[in-house]
Amino acid sequence: MAETKMIWKGALHIGDEPGIFGDSAYVGLTCELPFTLYRFTDKGSDKVQLLVETSPVRTFQAYPGHEVTVTAFEPPTQPGAHWTERRLGDVRRMTSDGPAPMALDVDLSSVRGKRLFLSLKVRVDTSVPAGLFDDFEILRLSLVTQDHRYYSSFGFDAADR
């Protein structure tokens, strides 16, 4: 049975014209939302879905659309080593004719550990001429998981336990 859980809810204005949305925090041309997923058990599917809800997106036909990526950050395995950053799956594109909310299928089988440090990044399509960039709001990020295998929290919960 699929279960949908909210990771984050708010109003972030992404684009090149501050002040269009009076109820949103303006973040510029890109925005990254960090979150932690927790694995309850080793049994079940490692495939989850992220739902990205936005205000209406308006892109031009000849251009690729806004870039959306999901990245895993893995802690070092040895003292003094650095965290590893790895994109999960292909770059997705958010466009005017795309579904709302945008559903991102993510395979977590390659990410090790019980706590998974992930981020969702949205970047405005800057291949269009300046002044024609799209402005929209990111409103909610949710997790769809099977059989209660994962739960989430906003931000990186990197505290030792």
Protein Blocks (a to p, Z undefined) as FASTA:
>chain_A
ZZdddfbdcdddedjbehklmmbccebjbdcdddddddfbfgdcfbdcdddddddddddf
kbgbjcdddddddddfbehiacddddehjdddddfklccdddddddfklpgcjbdcdddd
ddddfkbcehiaccdddfbdcdddehhlaccdedjdfbcZZ
